[in-house]
Amino acid sequence: MKSICITGAVQSDLQTVANILQQVGMKQPKPIKRDNDSVDIEFWHEQVMAQAVEDSGTVQPISNPGRLWEQLASDIFVANIRSKVWGWSDTHSTWLLDYWLNFETHLNFILVCVSPQQMLANAMVSESDAISVETMMSDWQAYHQELLRFHHRNPHRSLLIDIRDCVNHPEN
């Protein structure tokens, strides 16, 4: 079993990369069942990040989300054990890169970069409310600093890609 974590600053870009990989065989993550409830990797990330922001008041890298979340992550990986290659795309994974790196040795990372201009343009098109250019650029910088930090420390397990190159040359 191989697993792929696709992360970066813009969810729609991450989904584009996931769609390309799914066309060549990557499976979507299967959820786990808990007491008539379903827990998937997206819910896992949302809850871990919400708890971290509540605890610290800010978004920052998380290397240890806690025993409960580790158990649920293990269960999600077990639910996907029969998939030859499976993966997910989630912006929240950017803040959990070190956790995921140590969690599973067969997990690889696709780090999706976007230009600040493109991120701002995407936000202007998709946001119905007024957006703060300063906030958007600060977010872009925070995400990309984390992606670059991780990639430079783990080049053997991560691939840094530009979303435009990926869209223009999906066969690569």
C-alpha positions as CSV (number, residue, x, y, z in Angstrom):
1,M,0.0,0.0,0.0
2,K,1.2,3.4,-0.9
3,S,-0.4,6.6,0.3
4,I,-0.3,10.1,-1.1
5,C,-1.0,13.4,0.7
6,I,-1.7,16.3,-1.6
7,T,-1.5,19.6,0.1
8,G,-1.0,23.3,-0.5
9,A,-2.9,26.6,0.0
10,V,-5.8,26.3,-2.5
11,Q,-8.2,23.4,-2.1
12,S,-9.5,23.6,-5.7
13,D,-5.9,23.3,-7.0
14,L,-5.3,20.3,-4.7
15,Q,-8.5,18.6,-6.1
16,T,-7.3,19.2,-9.6
17,V,-4.1,17.3,-8.8
18,A,-6.1,14.5,-7.1
19,N,-8.4,14.2,-10.1
20,I,-5.4,13.7,-12.4
21,L,-3.9,11.0,-10.1
22,Q,-7.3,9.3,-9.8
23,Q,-7.4,9.0,-13.5
24,V,-4.3,6.9,-13.4
25,G,-5.3,4.7,-10.5
26,M,-5.1,6.5,-7.2
27,K,-8.1,5.6,-5.0
28,Q,-10.1,8.1,-2.9
29,P,-9.8,7.5,0.8
30,K,-12.4,5.2,2.4
31,P,-13.9,6.4,5.7
32,I,-14.2,4.3,8.8
33,K,-17.5,3.5,10.5
34,R,-18.1,4.3,14.1
35,D,-21.5,3.8,15.8
36,N,-23.7,4.6,12.7
37,D,-21.3,7.5,12.0
38,S,-18.6,7.8,9.3
39,V,-15.2,9.4,9.9
40,D,-13.2,10.3,6.8
41,I,-9.8,11.9,6.4
42,E,-11.4,15.3,5.7
43,F,-13.4,15.2,9.0
44,W,-10.2,14.1,10.7
45,H,-8.3,17.1,9.5
46,E,-11.1,19.6,10.2
47,Q,-11.4,18.3,13.8
48,V,-7.6,18.2,14.5
49,M,-7.2,21.8,13.1
50,A,-10.2,23.1,15.0
51,Q,-8.8,21.7,18.3
52,A,-5.4,23.1,17.6
53,V,-6.7,26.6,16.8
54,E,-8.8,26.5,19.9
55,D,-5.8,25.4,22.0
56,S,-3.3,27.9,20.6
57,G,-5.5,30.6,19.0
58,T,-3.6,30.4,15.7
59,V,-2.8,28.1,12.9
60,Q,0.6,26.5,13.2
61,P,2.3,23.2,12.4
62,I,1.1,20.2,14.5
63,S,3.5,17.3,15.1
64,N,1.3,15.5,17.7
65,P,-2.5,15.9,17.5
66,G,-3.0,13.5,20.4
67,R,-3.7,9.8,21.0
68,L,-7.4,9.8,20.0
69,W,-6.6,11.4,16.6
70,E,-3.7,9.1,16.1
71,Q,-6.0,6.1,16.7
72,L,-8.6,7.4,14.2
73,A,-5.8,8.1,11.7
74,S,-4.6,4.5,12.1
75,D,-8.1,3.3,11.6
76,I,-8.5,5.3,8.4
77,F,-5.2,3.9,7.1
78,V,-6.4,0.3,7.9
79,A,-9.6,1.0,6.1
80,N,-7.6,1.8,3.0
81,I,-5.0,-1.0,3.3
82,R,-6.4,-3.0,0.4
83,S,-5.9,-0.1,-2.0
84,K,-2.6,-0.3,-3.9
85,V,-2.4,3.5,-4.1
86,W,-4.7,5.8,-2.3
87,G,-4.6,9.4,-1.3
88,W,-6.2,12.6,-0.2
89,S,-6.1,16.3,-0.9
90,D,-6.6,18.8,2.0
91,T,-5.2,22.2,2.7
92,H,-5.1,21.4,6.4
93,S,-2.5,18.7,5.7
94,T,0.0,21.5,5.3
95,W,0.0,22.0,9.0
96,L,0.3,18.3,9.7
97,L,3.2,17.4,7.3
98,D,5.6,16.5,10.1
99,Y,3.0,14.4,11.8
100,W,2.1,12.5,8.6
101,L,5.8,12.0,7.8
102,N,6.4,10.2,11.0
103,F,3.1,8.4,11.0
104,E,3.6,6.3,7.9
105,T,6.8,5.4,6.0
106,H,4.9,4.6,2.8
107,L,3.2,8.0,2.7
108,N,4.5,10.4,0.1
109,F,3.7,14.1,-0.4
110,I,2.7,16.3,-3.3
111,L,3.1,19.9,-2.3
112,V,1.2,22.1,-4.7
113,C,2.4,25.7,-5.2
114,V,0.5,28.6,-6.7
115,S,1.6,32.1,-7.4
116,P,0.4,34.8,-5.0
117,Q,-1.3,36.5,-8.0
118,Q,-3.2,33.3,-8.9
119,M,-4.2,32.7,-5.3
120,L,-5.5,36.3,-5.0
121,A,-7.4,35.9,-8.4
122,N,-8.9,32.6,-7.3
123,A,-10.1,34.2,-4.0
124,M,-11.6,37.2,-5.9
125,V,-13.6,34.9,-8.1
126,S,-14.8,32.5,-5.4
127,E,-15.3,34.8,-2.4
128,S,-18.7,36.6,-2.2
129,D,-17.4,38.9,0.6
130,A,-14.7,41.5,0.4
131,I,-11.3,40.0,0.8
132,S,-8.2,41.5,2.4
133,V,-5.2,41.5,0.0
134,E,-2.9,41.7,3.1
135,T,-4.6,38.7,4.7
136,M,-4.4,36.7,1.4
137,M,-0.8,37.4,0.9
138,S,0.0,36.6,4.5
139,D,-1.8,33.2,4.1
140,W,0.0,32.5,0.9
141,Q,3.4,33.2,2.5
142,A,2.6,31.0,5.6
143,Y,1.5,28.1,3.4
144,H,4.4,28.3,1.0
145,Q,7.0,28.7,3.8
146,E,5.7,25.5,5.4
147,L,5.7,23.6,2.0
148,L,9.2,24.7,1.2
149,R,10.5,24.0,4.8
150,F,9.1,20.5,4.6
151,H,10.3,19.8,1.0
152,H,13.9,20.9,1.7
153,R,14.0,18.6,4.8
154,N,12.3,15.7,3.0
155,P,13.1,15.8,-0.7
156,H,13.0,11.9,-1.0
157,R,9.4,11.8,0.1
158,S,8.0,15.0,-1.3
159,L,7.4,16.5,-4.7
160,L,7.0,20.2,-5.0
161,I,4.9,21.2,-8.1
162,D,3.5,24.3,-9.6
163,I,-0.2,24.0,-10.3
164,R,0.1,25.6,-13.7
165,D,2.7,23.0,-14.8
166,C,0.6,20.2,-13.5
167,V,-2.5,21.4,-15.3
168,N,-0.6,22.1,-18.5
169,H,1.3,18.8,-18.4
170,P,-0.7,16.3,-16.5
171,E,1.1,13.4,-18.1
172,N,4.3,14.4,-16.2
